[in-house]
Amino acid sequence: MKSYHYFFYILKLIILIAILLSRVGLIPVNGKYYIIIESLFKFSLGVFIIIYFSNKNLDVERHDRILFFISGVVLISMIDYKALKVALKEDYKINLF
């Protein structure tokens, strides 16, 4: 297995746990932990899509490669950076901007 497989397995496990905890009601849907996990997932998937489909050896046509690149950028731009900034500042004392 390659290293990115481990990363995505861990990411899947974290998201599955977050979904289960939000269904039970232990994590509010718009809570700070949910925002952090959702942002991490969107960023990771967006970067992975951009890097994976930028590979020239992949048998994908040029216009499809452009579409995948745009979808990765859109996925990263859909992150709610204001809510993420507030969530990280409250919990981890991290200032993004």
C-alpha positions in Angstrom: 0.0 0.0 0.0 1.1 3.5 -0.7 1.3 6.2 1.9 -1.7 8.1 0.6 -3.8 5.0 1.0 -3.1 5.1 4.8 -3.9 8.8 4.9 -7.3 8.3 3.2 -8.2 5.3 5.4 -7.6 7.4 8.5 -9.5 10.2 6.9 -12.4 7.8 6.2 -12.4 6.5 9.7 -12.4 10.1 11.2 -15.3 11.1 8.9 -17.3 7.9 9.7 -16.9 8.5 13.4 -17.9 12.1 13.0 -21.0 11.1 11.0 -22.0 8.5 13.7 -21.4 11.0 16.5 -23.5 13.7 14.7 -26.3 11.2 14.0 -26.4 10.3 17.7 -26.4 14.0 18.6 -23.0 14.2 20.4 -21.6 16.5 17.8 -23.8 19.3 16.6 -23.9 19.5 12.8 -22.6 23.1 12.7 -20.2 22.5 15.7 -16.5 23.4 15.6 -15.3 19.8 15.3 -17.6 19.1 12.4 -16.4 22.2 10.6 -12.7 21.2 11.2 -13.3 17.6 9.9 -15.4 18.8 6.9 -12.7 21.3 6.0 -9.9 18.7 6.3 -11.9 16.3 4.1 -12.6 18.9 1.4 -9.0 20.1 1.4 -7.5 16.6 1.3 -9.8 15.4 -1.4 -9.4 18.6 -3.5 -5.6 18.4 -3.3 -5.6 14.7 -4.1 -7.9 15.3 -7.2 -5.6 18.0 -8.4 -2.4 16.0 -7.9 -3.7 12.7 -9.1 -5.3 14.0 -12.4 -2.3 16.2 -13.2 -0.3 13.1 -13.9 0.6 13.0 -17.6 0.9 9.2 -17.6 -2.8 8.8 -16.7 -5.0 7.8 -19.6 -7.3 10.8 -19.4 -8.1 13.2 -22.1 -7.0 16.8 -21.8 -10.5 18.3 -21.4 -11.3 15.7 -18.6 -8.1 16.6 -16.9 -9.1 20.3 -16.9 -12.5 19.4 -15.5 -10.9 17.4 -12.7 -8.5 20.2 -11.9 -11.4 22.7 -11.7 -13.4 20.3 -9.5 -10.5 20.1 -7.1 -10.2 23.9 -7.0 -13.9 24.3 -6.5 -13.9 21.7 -3.7 -11.1 23.6 -1.9 -12.8 26.9 -2.4 -16.0 25.6 -0.9 -14.4 25.4 2.5 -15.9 27.9 5.0 -12.7 29.6 6.0 -14.3 32.1 8.4 -16.0 29.3 10.4 -12.7 27.2 10.2 -10.8 30.2 11.5 -13.2 30.6 14.5 -13.1 26.9 15.2 -9.3 26.6 15.2 -8.9 29.8 17.2 -11.3 28.5 19.9 -9.8 25.0 20.3 -6.2 25.1 19.2 -5.3 28.8 19.5 -4.3 28.8 15.8 -4.6 32.0 13.8 -5.0 31.4 10.1 -5.0 35.0 8.9 
